[in-house]
Amino acid sequence: MDESAVVRAMAAMRFVSGSIEILAALLILRLARVETAVQINAALGLVGPAFFIAVTFLGIAGLSGKLPPAKLLLIAAGVALVFLGGRR
């Protein structure tokens, strides 16, 4: 997969993720109930990290031929630290 295809795929996934966020916000406004808003927000809490992982994986896959394995390992460790840092 060439670099421009990887970038397009990453951007497309971010567009999908952003669209889901906007649709969820509109749904929250339309339903206008706190309980429903919390449920929708919880669902977004699951969807967001999945997109983050997928987009990061695409980026790392696109870099795999250009970077030495040690740097790829550092990037993977950085992603892992983001998730560890976000845990309670």
C-alpha positions as CSV (number, residue, x, y, z in Angstrom):
1,M,0.0,0.0,0.0
2,D,1.5,3.3,-1.0
3,E,1.8,6.3,1.3
4,S,-1.1,8.3,-0.2
5,A,-3.4,5.3,0.1
6,V,-2.5,5.0,3.8
7,V,-3.1,8.7,4.4
8,R,-6.5,8.6,2.6
9,A,-7.5,5.5,4.6
10,M,-6.5,7.3,7.9
11,A,-8.4,10.4,6.9
12,A,-11.5,8.4,5.9
13,M,-11.5,6.7,9.3
14,R,-11.3,10.0,11.0
15,F,-14.2,11.4,8.9
16,V,-16.2,8.3,9.9
17,S,-15.3,8.8,13.6
18,G,-16.1,12.5,13.5
19,S,-19.4,11.8,11.7
20,I,-20.4,9.3,14.4
21,E,-19.6,11.9,17.1
22,I,-21.7,14.6,15.4
23,L,-24.6,12.2,14.8
24,A,-24.4,11.2,18.5
25,A,-24.5,14.8,19.6
26,L,-27.6,15.4,17.4
27,L,-29.2,12.4,18.8
28,I,-28.6,13.6,22.3
29,L,-30.1,16.9,21.5
30,R,-33.1,15.3,19.8
31,L,-33.9,12.9,22.7
32,A,-33.2,15.5,25.3
33,R,-32.9,13.1,28.3
34,V,-29.9,12.9,30.6
35,E,-30.2,9.1,31.0
36,T,-30.1,8.6,27.2
37,A,-27.3,11.1,26.8
38,V,-25.2,9.2,29.3
39,Q,-25.8,5.9,27.5
40,I,-24.9,7.5,24.1
41,N,-21.8,9.0,25.6
42,A,-20.8,5.6,27.1
43,A,-21.1,4.0,23.6
44,L,-18.9,6.8,22.2
45,G,-16.4,6.0,24.9
46,L,-16.1,2.5,23.4
47,V,-16.1,3.7,19.7
48,G,-13.4,6.4,20.1
49,P,-10.6,4.2,21.3
50,A,-11.3,1.6,18.6
51,F,-10.9,4.3,15.9
52,F,-7.7,5.6,17.6
53,I,-6.2,2.1,17.6
54,A,-7.3,1.4,14.0
55,V,-5.9,4.7,12.7
56,T,-2.7,4.3,14.6
57,F,-2.3,0.8,13.3
58,L,-2.7,2.0,9.7
59,G,-0.1,4.7,10.3
60,I,2.3,2.3,11.8
61,A,1.7,-0.2,8.9
62,G,2.4,2.7,6.5
63,L,5.6,3.5,8.3
64,S,6.8,-0.1,8.7
65,G,8.9,-0.1,5.5
66,K,10.5,3.3,6.2
67,L,11.4,3.1,9.9
68,P,13.8,0.8,11.7
69,P,12.1,-1.8,14.0
70,A,13.4,0.0,17.1
71,K,11.6,3.2,16.2
72,L,8.4,1.3,15.4
73,L,8.7,-0.3,18.8
74,L,9.0,3.2,20.4
75,I,5.8,4.3,18.6
76,A,3.9,1.2,19.8
77,A,5.2,1.8,23.3
78,G,3.9,5.4,23.1
79,V,0.5,4.3,22.0
80,A,0.4,1.8,24.9
81,L,1.5,4.6,27.3
82,V,-1.4,6.8,26.1
83,F,-3.8,4.0,27.1
84,L,-2.1,3.3,30.4
85,G,-2.1,7.0,31.2
86,G,-5.8,7.2,30.5
87,R,-6.8,4.4,32.9
88,R,-8.0,5.1,36.4
